[in-house]
Amino acid sequence: MGFIFNSVTSKSMGMRARLTSWQVSGQLRNYTTIVPGKYGVADFGADLDAREIKLECSIFPKGSFGELILALDDIALWLDPTDGLGELILDDVPDRYFMARIDEKVDCERLLRSAGHFSLKFFCPDPFGYAINDETFLIDAEGTHEIKREKGNVDSNPIYKIKGVLSPSVSNYISITTNGQELKVVNATLSEGETLVVDTDKMTAYVEDENGVIVRNGLPYLQELNFPSLYVGKNSISVSVKNATFTSLGIQAKSRWR
């Protein structure tokens, strides 16, 4: 078994890798405060901290110790944490990826003259695993529609891609309501061929031209900074328009697992 990091396989780097444990859930963060005169603490809920993924690795035997060092040099360059986060896919869990980087020093134990063993610990600031083959949906008419997420086991933060024609006026809008949460585009400039992209995970919005080039900020077009999520299973999507033309709504689910 092995893994893929930044599109490079561990096998191609002359490594064997084995997943020896699985973190069922990331470290919890509890939000509490002490209330004078009250036993215990006041509880304000909890959320998830970062995830750790640990792998046990070995190097295929080389012709000499010098060749082993050269192989380790290549691995160090490949996994260099100063390059930032990379996409990590585990052979044992091939349907999802994690954004990760090495979290600590790597010491190689010399087993034979030209082979070695070491452990890797990956740090994932975002504890969720994301679908490699993500679910996408297309709505091309006004009214109420139902879409169904079949991947993942937790609510996701989708990317909405809205196409249509809007001219600036407080009475002109395109409204997208997801499970009762409204995303309203109003008093906006949107021309034919342009797409308003709303990334609910990054809490941002921008307008792309027909070539996918970002041409302006889209946040001022949102009546409220409301970023709806998608449930696992059935979701209700409603589209309504006033004094505007609605062409289509594309939804990239960003399906994920905890």
NORFEN-V329495 format. One record per residue. N is the residue number from 1. RES is the residue in three letters. SS is DSSP state (@ for helix, = for strand, . for the rest). PSI is psi in radians with two decimals (999 if undefined). Layout:
BEGIN
[[N & RES & SS & PSI] [N & RES & SS & PSI]]
END
This chain:
BEGIN
[[1 & MET & . & 3.00] [2 & GLY & . & -2.67] [3 & PHE & = & 2.92] [4 & ILE & = & 2.27] [5 & PHE & = & 2.16] [6 & ASN & . & 0.77] [7 & SER & . & 0.15] [8 & VAL & = & 2.28] [9 & THR & = & 2.59] [10 & SER & . & -0.59] [11 & LYS & @ & -0.71] [12 & SER & @ & -0.32] [13 & MET & @ & 0.17] [14 & GLY & . & 0.51] [15 & MET & = & 2.66] [16 & ARG & = & 2.45] [17 & ALA & = & 2.47] [18 & ARG & = & 2.27] [19 & LEU & = & 1.96] [20 & THR & . & -0.25] [21 & SER & . & 2.93] [22 & TRP & . & 2.16] [23 & GLN & . & 1.85] [24 & VAL & . & -0.66] [25 & SER & . & 2.55] [26 & GLY & . & 2.93] [27 & GLN & . & 2.34] [28 & LEU & = & 2.55] [29 & ARG & = & 2.04] [30 & ASN & = & 2.39] [31 & TYR & = & 1.85] [32 & THR & = & 2.87] [33 & THR & = & 2.66] [34 & ILE & . & 2.28] [35 & VAL & . & 2.03] [36 & PRO & . & 2.31] [37 & GLY & . & 0.00] [38 & LYS & . & 2.32] [39 & TYR & . & 2.60] [40 & GLY & . & -2.49] [41 & VAL & . & 2.78] [42 & ALA & = & 2.27] [43 & ASP & = & 2.19] [44 & PHE & = & 0.42] [45 & GLY & = & -3.01] [46 & ALA & = & 2.79] [47 & ASP & = & -3.07] [48 & LEU & = & 2.42] [49 & ASP & . & -2.91] [50 & ALA & . & 2.83] [51 & ARG & = & 2.62] [52 & GLU & = & 2.42] [53 & ILE & = & 2.14] [54 & LYS & = & 2.36] [55 & LEU & = & 2.49] [56 & GLU & = & 2.23] [57 & CYS & = & 2.67] [58 & SER & = & 2.71] [59 & ILE & = & 2.31] [60 & PHE & . & 2.44] [61 & PRO & . & 2.38] [62 & LYS & . & 3.02] [63 & GLY & . & -0.42] [64 & SER & . & 2.92] [65 & PHE & @ & -0.61] [66 & GLY & @ & -0.70] [67 & GLU & @ & -0.59] [68 & LEU & @ & -0.78] [69 & ILE & @ & -0.72] [70 & LEU & @ & -0.69] [71 & ALA & @ & -0.70] [72 & LEU & @ & -0.60] [73 & ASP & @ & -0.75] [74 & ASP & @ & -0.69] [75 & ILE & @ & -0.71] [76 & ALA & @ & -0.71] [77 & LEU & @ & -0.72] [78 & TRP & @ & -0.73] [79 & LEU & . & 0.29] [80 & ASP & . & 1.98] [81 & PRO & @ & -0.31] [82 & THR & @ & -0.19] [83 & ASP & @ & -0.11] [84 & GLY & . & -2.90] [85 & LEU & . & 2.57] [86 & GLY & = & 2.85] [87 & GLU & = & 2.10] [88 & LEU & = & 2.15] [89 & ILE & = & 2.22] [90 & LEU & = & 2.35] [91 & ASP & . & -0.55] [92 & ASP & . & -0.35] [93 & VAL & = & 1.25] [94 & PRO & = & -0.03] [95 & ASP & = & -0.02] [96 & ARG & = & 2.81] [97 & TYR & = & 2.74] [98 & PHE & = & 2.56] [99 & MET & = & 2.04] [100 & ALA & = & 2.91] [101 & ARG & = & 2.79] [102 & ILE & = & 2.43] [103 & ASP & . & -0.19] [104 & GLU & . & 2.99] [105 & LYS & . & 2.71] [106 & VAL & . & 2.03] [107 & ASP & . & 2.19] [108 & CYS & . & 2.11] [109 & GLU & = & 2.17] [110 & ARG & = & 1.95] [111 & LEU & = & -0.85] [112 & LEU & = & -3.09] [113 & ARG & . & -0.56] [114 & SER & . & 0.48] [115 & ALA & = & 2.79] [116 & GLY & = & 2.97] [117 & HIS & = & 2.49] [118 & PHE & = & 2.85] [119 & SER & = & 2.52] [120 & LEU & = & 2.34] [121 & LYS & = & 2.02] [122 & PHE & = & 2.42] [123 & PHE & = & 2.18] [124 & CYS & = & 1.74] [125 & PRO & . & -0.67] [126 & ASP & . & 2.03] [127 & PRO & . & -0.12] [128 & PHE & . & 2.59] [129 & GLY & = & 2.39] [130 & TYR & = & 2.50] [131 & ALA & = & 2.24] [132 & ILE & . & -0.82] [133 & ASN & . & 1.53] [134 & ASP & . & 2.72] [135 & GLU & . & 2.36] [136 & THR & = & 2.62] [137 & PHE & = & 2.60] [138 & LEU & = & 2.21] [139 & ILE & = & 2.20] [140 & ASP & . & 0.38] [141 & ALA & . & 2.68] [142 & GLU & . & 2.94] [143 & GLY & = & -2.92] [144 & THR & = & 2.34] [145 & HIS & = & 2.74] [146 & GLU & = & 2.26] [147 & ILE & = & 2.71] [148 & LYS & = & 2.08] [149 & ARG & = & 2.20] [150 & GLU & . & -0.17] [151 & LYS & . & 2.68] [152 & GLY & . & 3.06] [153 & ASN & . & 0.30] [154 & VAL & = & 2.72] [155 & ASP & . & 2.55] [156 & SER & = & 2.80] [157 & ASN & . & 1.67] [158 & PRO & . & 2.97] [159 & ILE & = & 2.14] [160 & TYR & = & 2.37] [161 & LYS & = & 1.87] [162 & ILE & = & 2.19] [163 & LYS & = & 2.42] [164 & GLY & = & -2.91] [165 & VAL & = & 2.17] [166 & LEU & = & 2.49] [167 & SER & . & 2.66] [168 & PRO & . & 2.04] [169 & SER & . & 2.49] [170 & VAL & . & -0.24] [171 & SER & . & 0.01] [172 & ASN & . & 2.22] [173 & TYR & = & 2.80] [174 & ILE & = & 2.17] [175 & SER & = & 2.24] [176 & ILE & = & 2.04] [177 & THR & = & 2.10] [178 & THR & = & 1.97] [179 & ASN & . & 0.71] [180 & GLY & . & -0.11] [181 & GLN & = & 2.13] [182 & GLU & = & 2.35] [183 & LEU & = & 1.85] [184 & LYS & = & 2.13] [185 & VAL & = & 2.03] [186 & VAL & = & 2.64] [187 & ASN & . & 0.79] [188 & ALA & . & 2.80] [189 & THR & . & 1.95] [190 & LEU & = & 2.06] [191 & SER & . & 2.87] [192 & GLU & . & 2.32] [193 & GLY & . & -0.26] [194 & GLU & . & 2.74] [195 & THR & = & 2.24] [196 & LEU & = & 2.03] [197 & VAL & = & 2.19] [198 & VAL & = & 1.95] [199 & ASP & = & 1.81] [200 & THR & . & -0.42] [201 & ASP & . & -0.80] [202 & LYS & . & -0.09] [203 & MET & . & 0.89] [204 & THR & = & 2.92] [205 & ALA & = & 2.55] [206 & TYR & = & 2.83] [207 & VAL & = & 2.27] [208 & GLU & = & 2.59] [209 & ASP & . & -3.07] [210 & GLU & . & -0.26] [211 & ASN & . & 0.07] [212 & GLY & . & 0.23] [213 & VAL & . & 2.28] [214 & ILE & = & 2.19] [215 & VAL & = & -0.39] [216 & ARG & = & 2.88] [217 & ASN & = & 2.38] [218 & GLY & . & -0.11] [219 & LEU & @ & -0.68] [220 & PRO & @ & -0.26] [221 & TYR & @ & -0.20] [222 & LEU & = & 2.18] [223 & GLN & . & -0.70] [224 & GLU & . & 2.65] [225 & LEU & . & 1.23] [226 & ASN & . & 2.13] [227 & PHE & . & 1.63] [228 & PRO & . & 2.62] [229 & SER & . & 2.93] [230 & LEU & = & 2.40] [231 & TYR & . & 2.82] [232 & VAL & . & 2.28] [233 & GLY & = & -2.49] [234 & LYS & = & 2.44] [235 & ASN & = & 2.45] [236 & SER & = & 2.17] [237 & ILE & = & 2.15] [238 & SER & = & 2.36] [239 & VAL & = & 2.19] [240 & SER & = & 2.61] [241 & VAL & = & 2.53] [242 & LYS & = & 2.19] [243 & ASN & . & 0.73] [244 & ALA & . & 2.92] [245 & THR & = & 2.17] [246 & PHE & = & 2.19] [247 & THR & = & -0.94] [248 & SER & = & 2.78] [249 & LEU & = & 2.02] [250 & GLY & = & 2.41] [251 & ILE & = & 2.06] [252 & GLN & = & 2.01] [253 & ALA & . & -0.55] [254 & LYS & . & 0.76] [255 & SER & . & 2.50] [256 & ARG & = & 2.84] [257 & TRP & = & 2.57] [258 & ARG & . & 999]]
END
